[in-house]
Amino acid sequence: MGAGPAGLTAAYELSRHGIRSTVLEADPRFVGGLARTVEANGYRFDIGGHRFFSKSQEIEDLWTEILGDEMLSRERLSRIYYRNKYFDYPLKATNALLNMGPVETLRCALSYAWARIHPVKNPISLEDWVRNQFGYRLFSIFFKTYTEKVWGMSTKELSADWAAQRIKGLSLMAAVRSAILPQRFQRGGREAVIKTLIDRFRYPRLGPGQMWELVTARLRAAGNTVELGSCVVAIHHGDGRVRSVTVRTASGETREVSGTDFISTIPVRDLVGMLAPAASEPARQAAEKLRYRDFLSVAVVVNRETVFPDNWIYIHDPSVKVGRIQNFKNWSPAMVADLKKTGLGLEYFCFEGDGLWTMADAELVDLARDELASLRICRPDEVLSGTVIRMPKAYPVYDDVYKQRLKVIRDYLDQALPNLDLVGRNGMHHYNNQDHSMMTALLVARNIALGTSYDQWKVNTDAEYHEEARIDADDRSGRLVPTAIPVDDAA
Ligand SMILES: Cc1cc2nc3c(=O)[nH]c(=O)nc-3n(C[C@H](O)[C@H](O)[C@H](O)COP(=O)(O)OP(=O)(O)OC[C@H]3O[C@@H](n4cnc5c(N)ncnc54)[C@H](O)[C@@H]3O)c2cc1C
């Protein structure tokens, strides 16, 4: 269920083991889910730029197997815009000191010292966790505004878990060491430096959607089915097993699809609500309360050859609503129809149904035009056209109770429906990147094909996974820097 990276990877792995499957995708046009690439007038845009980077060689090899020469290796350049200044990101000492000035630097040092002497005991919120690590002053410059834009809630409400998952193992001293010392003097030697300070990433020539279109073509060629415009609306079970699902097609017809094993990448909240007979009362109540953060991108074409050199810029500045700006030509030149022009993606984090989400497309394009001008990135008349892409449930929210809720749901499903496996990002309500989502799918597909008992819930969670190469935290949020940026993902 779902033709995003996880659903398609599961089907691909099953197919490699000679097992045929049917992938049911609600979207009538796109495969790739959050990792799709959208095209408008020959200009291509991601839902957020998707870096291809994994600490798993198996996932890297799978990308290479599918994309071959179409996979580019790109240099990374990204900066933070805050109060009319551009901070190199990952931070560089001279640039940061010049931007902050001596007075602010001294304040940051004192506030760090204060946090070390008086740490918050047992930090539960993201704010307390990060403040303990870096001091309140640095927290307020490099974490607070951006994190609140991304999540739409106070850093006091966000769970420390999120910070721990994304930026575990970082400390101010490590960040300073990374910013000041030449690479050969850094702890862990050359290999650790290469692993932690990633300056390059891979990217398909035509964007991440190219990967998932190619996988779909291979699946179909091998006799599998990938159905677009087939939204799963009910999951029927009996005698302790899922028996079939009901899909509603784009034309409104419904039909039943049966099977032996079911893999879901559908957001957990929706999935539990679809069970027929209904899930247990505690599981339903827990699922209804899971929360998500939504996302929209205003993709504009700018009549200028070079707008800025970065792949993306984080906009921490609270004077504008935009959270991040992608420059897709710098990801791959093939993303633009005309090299004399530039395709930018202005990313706004929002909640489905709020003021930004419900704004008319033309108003959103006007907003993007105004904000580009106020950030002095380009003149309003240089914005030639704009397309709006709304993406519900881009981020599963880690509030302070999501873990207990997820446990109630998992306990119920594990016991009641052993032939239903949850994988992926929203499918597991876990802040998984593409590689993690794919890995969870590979493991589950292997369990089905080979009778193994891998635990997909261990991917991207255990301490060892982070510590081993310190890549997950460092690469996804940049180098060893005091900032809480989801990759993606916003982070
Ligand atoms: C802004 C942003 C930037 C990101 N950047 C990166 C990055 O740089 N690098 C990286 O590795 N990862 C990145 N990610 C994460 C990556 O996109 C996800 O990890 C990955 O797409 C998750 O794959 P998935 O298959 O689990 O879920 P999804 O991509 O969400 O796919 C799920 C699919 O299920 C379908 N579906 C939902 N409900 C139903 C239903 N009822 N019936 C049928 N189909 C249904 C959806 O339409 C969708 O196609 C980013 C994510 C975001 C939001």
The ligand as a Gaussian input file, in Angstrom:
#p B3LYP/6-31G(d) Opt

LIG

0 1
 C       10.582000      18.161000       2.533000
 C       11.208000      16.807000       2.576000
 C       12.540000      16.650000       2.203000
 C       13.148000      15.379000       2.272000
 N       14.475000      15.263000       1.910000
 C       15.091000      14.064000       1.990000
 C       16.455000      13.934000       1.616000
 O       17.117000      14.918000       1.263000
 N       17.004000      12.699000       1.674000
 C       16.305000      11.614000       2.104000
 O       16.864000      10.510000       2.122000
 N       15.008000      11.703000       2.475000
 C       14.387000      12.902000       2.428000
 N       13.066000      13.021000       2.800000
 C       12.370000      11.841000       3.351000
 C       11.769000      10.960000       2.268000
 O       10.953000      11.724000       1.428000
 C       10.935000       9.877000       2.951000
 O       11.725000       9.150000       3.851000
 C       10.363000       8.874000       1.975000
 O        9.691000       9.485000       0.904000
 C        9.379000       7.975000       2.729000
 O        8.951000       6.953000       1.877000
 P        7.599000       6.157000       2.170000
 O        7.396000       5.260000       1.028000
 O        7.657000       5.615000       3.541000
 O        6.466000       7.257000       2.251000
 P        5.892000       8.327000       1.192000
 O        7.003000       8.906000       0.391000
 O        5.071000       9.218000       2.033000
 O        4.986000       7.435000       0.258000
 C        3.769000       6.898000       0.712000
 C        2.867000       6.698000      -0.483000
 O        1.660000       6.103000      -0.021000
 C        0.580000       6.682000      -0.719000
 N       -0.656000       6.512000       0.067000
 C       -1.009000       7.134000       1.206000
 N       -2.215000       6.731000       1.601000
 C       -2.634000       5.816000       0.701000
 C       -3.809000       5.015000       0.576000
 N       -4.813000       5.091000       1.454000
 N       -3.897000       4.160000      -0.472000
 C       -2.884000       4.056000      -1.387000
 N       -1.761000       4.812000      -1.310000
 C       -1.641000       5.663000      -0.276000
 C        0.984000       8.138000      -0.865000
 O        0.276000       8.771000      -1.928000
 C        2.476000       8.004000      -1.168000
 O        2.737000       7.917000      -2.532000
 C       12.414000      14.259000       2.728000
 C       11.069000      14.426000       3.076000
 C       10.475000      15.679000       3.018000
 C        9.035000      15.844000       3.410000

